[in-house]
Amino acid sequence: MGIDKLKKSYHLTEQYKELDEKLLAWGKEGTRSHGKIDIIEEEFDSYFQKNKEKWNTKRRPRFGFNKVKELLKNKENPIYLELGAELGSSAKEILENFETATVISVDYWPNKHISAWPELKEIIEDPNYGPYSIFSNRLFEYKDRVIPIQQYTVDGLDIVKSHDVVPDVIYIDASHTFEDCLHDIEKSYNLFPDTVLCGDDYETGEGVKQAVLEFCNRHNLLHEVFSNQWIIKGEKKDMNSNISLPKLKKIDLNKPKKKKILLLSDDLRLHSGVGTMSREIVLNSCQEYDWVQIGGAIKHPDQGKRIDISSDIQKETGVQDASVVVYPTDGYGNPDLLRQLISHEKVDIIMHFTDPRFWGWLYNMEHEIRQTMPLIYLNIWDDLPYPHWNENAYESCDLLMAISKQTYNINKNVCQRKPRVEGVDLTYLPHGICENKFFKIGPNHPEFSRYYSFREKMTKKMNLDPDFTFFFNSRNIRRKGVSNLILGYRLFCDSIGKEEAKNTCLLLHCERVDPNGTDLPAVHRALAAEYNVKFTDAKFPTNELNYLYNMADVTCQPSTAEGFGLSVCESLMTGTPIIASCIGGLQDQMGFMKEDGTYLTEKDYTTDWPSNADKRYTKHGEWAFPMWPTVTLQGSPQTPYIYDSIININDIRDRMLETYKLGTKELERRGNSGREYVTDPKIKMTAKNMGNSFIEQVNNMLESWKPRERFTVINTDMEDVVYPDGIMLK
């Protein structure tokens, strides 16, 4: 069952182990320790009775809560989900009154330190003892029926949904601002439309009443209030009834209307590389532009819907007027859908982002579009030879962005062949990784205890606690070279000897078997069965993926083709060095330098030198350990003309040996310099810097943009395409 899986992942005792010795809440065997913490309940109640005036009213017993409990009366095994758990009062009341109930508590519990709760300073002297500790102590006797999820409410709801758990009641008592509360109600309703929604602080909360009224008005629903608690009923209200809404925020009519961009790419709510970067672009530019997306996916489950995620984006970014709407579709859309959205959403700009071969239909209707709005293309094409067959598509764009220096050079060389494309704006826009999602976690970091707990859990699961870990995080497809990495690791282990190799590990985070890749466990059994190759294909949330990078000593990426390489940049953000192929966008992250010590720029790549695969420049950042490819012609059936950059197995072994002999301390020092590199504003590889660059480039394009004259589409052939000599290597 989903609930059992959720309990296993977020069990109270498992969550609480991280606080064991540091917070003195429980003894090593799981029993209560001695001192004031033993009698927290008694002192808490005593303090409340003596200090009613000082105690905030919203923390007092809720007399209307009986109405909430009535909702669970006739349920055999009720599931109660609360958003905002604080010290566990509501959870305890449910658990005491319903012997078969399960309580799911979602709260970020951001401050473990008691200073966040000044009313409790008098009874708890230990400065490390905070809200989560109190919650855990109060509910420990119900540990088998409590599921604490230490996340923001939006992420917690997604986690519950992903486990196929449907709560009977959702009690909303987190942030009380209008925007946040409305967001929590809307998100809950969207994910669990048949669940009863209720909550606290209708009158005393900052914006709770306004949020409840606004939600009910939007969805034509009734609600009831009992002693400051509210319950949304499933009944429709009389359409003629007048509900008086509190005044909403005034709209500044003098503020310039934001341009609206229609984005065609992978659905930004999904975790593909294109989907992830689509989201980061939107998040980091929503202060400047409104966004509408045709969000593509294979067999998209939400196809045909209109999903407004503005409130999610507002909450995440703090941009109060952010507007983001997603139209999910199977594939990447079609002309009819595009025409409808241009008319309905009143878009100002069209942008598409992924492989140009998916967009033939878009360029066939270019003559309909280009008289009214500009067209932007964020190009991820990193392969050689130069794709002159894309020339007409590139020509149609007003702004042609490139995710790597090599792609910028490809764009430049494709566009320079004919005078009519000289006006296309060519820019360099590398992918940007969010610094708040991927970062280094040291012993003094606020997340260290959670990270340590995760690490302990992972090493126990692997039955291994290695002294040195090589990490791979990507898809199991042929061009990622995962099988070669396993063989390279086997040669590495042979080099250092079996006994020493027992203290090392190759951790692969990818699909174990994939039709576009290979059967990796079979490769392991055949080539390296005696060595520690471990697999994890779990769908980790971003914070736990960050933990994996922090666990690793070095990240490996032996790809044969790579547009940018998100995992490599994520690794550097966490201060973990990289072993990577010197190809595509991976070159940008290695920090190659010219003789004068300055980093290569996109302008240094030329027709006769499109890639550093030929080792023209060998000086690079100390955080990088490049592998030099052998260039072969080995394309797929879709692209038989593409060069593959094959990495020698011995090079994989040698780079592994090199990093291993440096030791963890030296690698940590080098990794820190790698983080300094990718976070440098001049390098533009943070999400914030990427967003600023994107805004600058789009606004520059808009300043000079003029509608193109109408023209007629004619059929052409490729007979006039002439491929230059020296395409790959000088």
Buried (B, 14 or more C-beta within 10 A) or exposed (E): EBBEEBBEBBBBEBBBBBBBEBBBBBEEEEEBBEEEBEEBEEBBEEBBEEEEEEBEEBEEEBEBBEBBBEBBEEBEEBBBBBBBBBBBBBBBBBBEEBEEBBBBBBBBBEEBBBEEBEBBEEBBEBEBBBBBBBBBBBBBEBBEBBBBBBBBBBBBBBBBBBBEBBBBBBBBBBBBBBBBBBBBBBBBBBBBEEBBBBBBBBEEBBBBBBBBBBBBEEBEBBBEBBEBBBBBBEEEBEEEEEEEEEEEEEEEEEEEEBBBBBBBBBBBBBBBBBBBBBBBBBBBBBBBBBBBBBBBBEEBEBBEEEBEBBBBBBBBBEBEBBBBBBBBBBEBBEEEBBEEBBEEBEBBBBBBBBBBEBBEEBBEBBBBBBEEBBBBBBBBBBBBBBBBEBBBBBBBBBBBBBBBBBBBBBBBBBBEBEEEBEEBBBBBBBBBBBBEBBBBBEEEEEBBBBBBBBBBBBBEEBEBEBEBBBBBBBBBBBBBBBBBBBBBBBBBBBBBEEEEBBEBBBBBBBBBEBEEBBBBBEBBEEBBEEBBBBBBBEEBBBBBBBBBBBBBBBBBBBBBBBBBBBBBBBBBBBBBBBBBBBBBBBBBBBBBBEEEEEBBEBEBBEBEBBBBBBEBBEEBBBBBBBBBBEBEEBBEEEEEEBBBBBBBBEBBBBBBBEBBEBEBEEBBBBBBBBBBBBBBEEBBBBBBBBBBBBBEBBEEBBEEBEEBEEEEEEEEEEEEEEEEEEBBBE
